[in-house]
């Protein structure tokens, strides 16, 4: 497990455009799948900064694809409706009532708020869900999890058609996915982002979360992991709760051909730019 030098100052003060240019050129034309989630989505200022960063990536010639979560917002709505919910290994148990609420929150209010934020920042965002044009087909991950789903197939043609019609479009995707029998499945957003990153041949999968990155047993940030390292953290119990699906997604994505996965703090302003366009990086790189 190797350390990358941490950036203590951030994008705006540490890097000029000329210093960033080699990194921009490296990623020009590359697909970058970004999972946006956690409490940053509930912060209007952070959402606006995220939207501006996504538009900047597009202007620099990258091809960002956004997949979003919404766990805190789903939890808040379930609480308001007095619907009890529980988690198993970081995944929400979803009965039919819960998945209906999840779909309303994720594919409705959250999806459109992110689309609107990117549009206001000067981009051209289009909202989709895993159900649109069979983008993601899922089935039940485990009977005890109810309608919590696991992807079994992807069809990225809808993204190809959109971007061919207008290269300026930025897809914003809710992870709610359809089943073979017409049911809805609540797919973990990290998992959905991972399978789409593999299907799209992404250079990077960026998992934005509520912590600095992957921590060791002493709560120190691990900045550089191999697939074997990441799996070892799950096996020995260092990774717990929501970090388990993140690391599983990361290792699966790398095995499927994604060059690298980064788990980083979505609450850190311009963390995406620091990771992509500086040599210091941000969060935990897995490759």
N, C-alpha and C positions, 0 to 999 in steps of 0.2 A: 504494500500500500504506500504509494508515493505522495508527497506533498507538492501542491502547486503553490507558488507564491501568491499570497492573498493581496487583493487590491484594497487598500485602506482608504483611498481618497475618492474613488468613483469615476464614472465616465467623464463628466463635464470638466473636472479639474485635472484629471490625469492624462487625458488623451486629446490631442488635436486631430483634426481630420486627416492631416498628412500622415500622422503616426498610425491612424486606423486604416489607411488606404490598403495596405497589403492584406489585412484581414477581410476587408470588404471585397476585394478582388477574389480572394479565396472562395468566398461563399456566393458570389454573383451567379445567378441562375440556379442555385441550390434550393431545394425544398426544406423548410424548417418547420417542423410540427411543434406547436407550443400548447401545452396544457395549462390553462389559466384557471386557478381555483383558490380555495381557502378564503381566509378573511379579507385578503386584498380585494376580492370582488365586491365586498360590502363597503369598501372605502371609495368614495367618489373621486377623490384626488388621485389615489393610486390607480384606479381604473382609467382615468384620463391620461395619466402618464404612460400606462401600459399601451393604451390606444395610440398615442403619439409615437411610441417606440415601434409598434407594429407597422404603422404607416411609414416610418423612416426605413425600416427593413425593406419594405416594398420599393421605396424610392431608390434604395441602394442596389436594387436588382435581385434581391432575394425573393423567395416565394413562400411567405408565411401561411400556414394553415392553423387555425385556432380550434382547439377542442376544449370545452369548458366543463367544469364541475359545478358544484353548488350545494355541497353537503350542509354547511351552516344555514343556508336559506331554506333548504328542505326541512331541516330539523326545526327551524323556527316556525314554519308553516304547520308542521305536524303538531308542535306544541300548542299553537293557537287553536287547532282543531281537536285538541285533547286526544291525539292518536299516539299510542306508545310505539316506540321503535327501539331496536337493539342492534348491536354490531357483533359480528363474528370474524375474527382475524382482519379487522379493519374494513369489513364490508357490511353495508346496511342490509338487514333482513327486510325483504320487501314482499308483503302480501299484496293482494290486488288493490286494496284501498291505498296503500303506501305508494305503489308504483304509479297509480293515477295522480297522486299529489306530486310525485317526483317529475312526472311528465309535464304537468301544468307549470311547475316552477322552472324546470330546466329548459324545456323547448319553448316555453312562453316568455315569462318576464325576464329571466336571466339572459337567454339567447338574444332577445331583441335589445336589451340594454347594452350589451357588448357591441352588437351591430351598430347601434346608434352612436356609441362612443367613438368607434373607429370612423364612422362616416363624418362625425363632427370634427375629428382630427384631420380630415382631408382625404380619407381613404374611401374605398368602395366595397363595403362588407356585405356579404349575403349570408343569411341565416339558414342553416340546415339542421336536420337531426339524423341519427343513424337510420331512421325509418325511411328517409327520403331516397327514392330510387334504389332501395335495398343497399344503401351505403354500408351498413353493418347488419348482418343477420346474426341473431343470438339464440341460445337456448338456456335452460336453467343451469346455473353453475353447480348447485347442490340443492337437493330437495328441502333441506332445513333453511335455506336462504330464500325460498319462495321465488318471486319474480326478479331476483337479482340474477343478471344474466352473464354469460361468457360468450364472446364472439366466436362464431364458427365459420363465417365467410365475410368477405368484403367485396364491394363492387364500386371502384373509384371512378366509374365512367361519368357520374354526375359532376364530379370535380373537374375532370378532363374537359367536359363539354363547356362548363362555366368559364374556365380559364382560357379555352380556345376561342370562345366567343368574345371575351374581353380579358386580356392578360392582367388588367388592373384589379379584377375581383379578388377579394380576400374571403375565403370560406370561414364561417364561424359555426362550429358543429356541436350540437347537444348530443350526449352519449346515449340518450334513450334510443333503443333499437327494437326492431321487429322480429318476431318469431315466425317459424314456418306455418303455424296455425293462426297467424294474425294477432297474437298476443303482443303486449309491450313488455320489454325487459329493461330494468334499470342496470345498465352496465357501468362499472366503475370508470370514471373519466380518464384516469391514468391508463387503464387497460385499453380503452377505446383509442386513446391517442397513440399508444404503442402499436396496435395492429394497423392503424392507418399510416403511421410512419413507415412501417415495413412495406405496406402495399404501395405507398407513394415513392419508395426509394429515397427517403429523406436522408440528408446529411447529418442532421441533428434532430433529436427529440429533447425538448426542454420541458421539464416537469416543475412548474412553479407551485410552491407549497408554503406552509406557515413556519418553516424552520430553515435554519441556515443551510442545511444539507444533511448528509448522512453522518451520524455521530458514532464514535466508538463507545466502549463500555464506560469510559471516564468522561463522556460528553464532549470529547474533542472532535472537531470537524475533520472528516476524512475527505481529502480533496481529489484523490485519484484512485480509482478502484478498477480491478479487472473483473470480468464476469465471475471468475472463481472466487474472488474476494467477496463480491456482493452476495453470492449464494451462501458463502460461509457465514456471513453475518445473520442470515435467516436461520441457518442450521444451528448455530450456537446460541441463538436467542437474543443476540444483541439488537437485531431489528425487531420491533414490536408494532402492533396496531397497524395504522395506516402506512407505515414504512414498508411493510411486507408486500402489499400489492405494487408499491412503487418500484422496489428492487426487483420483483418478479417481472414487472413490465420492462424495466431497463434491460435485464439480461435477455429476455425474449426478443426485444427489439434489436439488440446487437447481434444476436444469433440469426435474425431474419435479414440482416444486411445493413441496418442503420449504422452509420460510422461511429457515433457515440451518443450517449444520453447524459444529460446534465440535470441533476436535482438541485434546485436553488430556491432562495427565499423570494417569493413573489411580493413581499412587503418592502423589499429593497428597491428604491427608485432606480430605474435604468439598469437593473441587474442583467437583463437580456443583452443590452449593448456592451456591458462590461465583459460578459462571458464570451460573446462572439467576436468583439472587435478589440480586445486587449490580450496581452500575453499572460496577464495575471489570472484571469478567469474569475468565476464566482461559483460557490457551491461545490458539489461533488460531481466529477466527471467519471463516467463508467464506459469502458471500451474494451 
